[in-house]
């Protein structure tokens, strides 16, 4: 019996065949922390909460929780956000499995 392939399975195989990482499909969130003061989040799907001590963002893997002091978002552009401040925690709330089969 032949197993049907989902679109995400085909997409993941296509990216792997081209030698591209799983996040190249612009679906999974990409989080970059620089020196504990700057955090870039790409591919989020919306802002749930934005305060000087707590930022919560929607993503396809669940809610991204960022805690710290003096948090500010000087740059926001579509699905990308730059946060500045003293960042003390980055975590996922209610983590969902990745649709493309990635374990990350």
C-alpha positions, 0 to 999 in steps of 0.5 A, a space after each residue: 500500500 502506497 502512503 500519500 505524501 502531504 504538502 509539508 513532507 514534499 516541501 521538506 524533501 525539496 528543501 533538503 534536496 536543495 541543501 537548504 535548512 528547514 527554516 528556509 520555508 519561512 514557516 518556522 520561527 527563527 530566533 536570534 539572541 545577541 549578547 542578551 540585549 538584542 533579540 530578533 524574531 522572524 516568522 512570528 504570526 502576531 503579537 499577543 502581549 508587549 510590555 516592558 517585562 514580557 513579550 508574547 508572540 504567536 508562531 506556528 510552533 506555539 506562543 514565544 515567551 520573552 521575559 526581561 527588563 526594559 523590553 522595547 520593540 524599536 523595529 517591527 516589519 510584518 512577521 519580523 521584530 527586533 527587541 531591545 532590553 535585558 533579555 532573561 528568558 526565551 521559551 515556547 508556551 504550549 509547544 506544537 510539533 513542527 509541520 515539516 517534520 523537523 525535531 527543532 
